[in-house]
C-alpha cells in the first residue's frame, strides 16, 4: 500500500497529490509544480500542455520554450 500512496504524490514536492503528467518528461506532478501553456497547430487547433520546471525551458521538449520570458 505504501507504494500506491507514494505513486500518487508529486515527483517534485512530494507533498501534493498528482494533477497530471508533464508533457515533456511524462513524470507525475501536482498543479503547483507545473507550468500551463496553450499550444496550437494549424488553423484553430489549440490544446493545453503542462511542463515541469526542468522541461518548460527545454527547446527539445517544449516547442514554445524559445518564446518564454523570465516572468513566465
N, C-alpha and C positions, 0 to 999 in steps of 0.2 A: 504494500500500500504506500510506503514512503516514496518509492519511485514514481508512482502515479501522481502524487501531490507535487513533487519536485518538477515533474514534466509540465505541470500547469502553471509554473511560476516563470516570470520574465527572465530571460537569459542575462539581461544587463543588471537590473536592480535586485533581482531575486526576492522581491517583496510583493509585487502586484501580480494578479492573475494575467495570463496571456490574453491579449486582444486579437492579434493576428500575426502573420509571418512577415518578415522583411522581404520586399520584392527583389532585393539584391542577393542576400546570402541564404534566405529561406529559414533562418532561425526564428524562434518564437519570442515576441516581446509584448510588453504591456503598452497601453495607449500613450503613457507619459514618455516612454523611451523611443518612440518612433516619430519620424518626420513625415507628415502627409503632403502629398503633392498631386496635382491634377496633370495627367499625361494625355496627349492627344496624338491622333494619327489620321491622315487623310482628311476628308471633308466631314466634320461633325462627330467623329468618334472620340469620346473622352472617357477616361476611367481614372479611378483613384488608386494611387500607389503609396505604399508605406516603406520607408527606408530607415534602418538603424543609423546610429551616429557614425559608424565606420563606412557604411555603404553610400550614405547620402552624397558625399563629395567625390566618390569614385566614378570617374567618367566611363570606366569599362562596365560598370553595373547600373549606373543611373544615367540615362541619356540626357537629362537636364542638369547634370552636375556642373557643367561649364557655365551655365547661366545663373547659378546661385551666387548670392552675396553673403557677406559675413552675418547679416542680420536675419537670414532665412532660417 
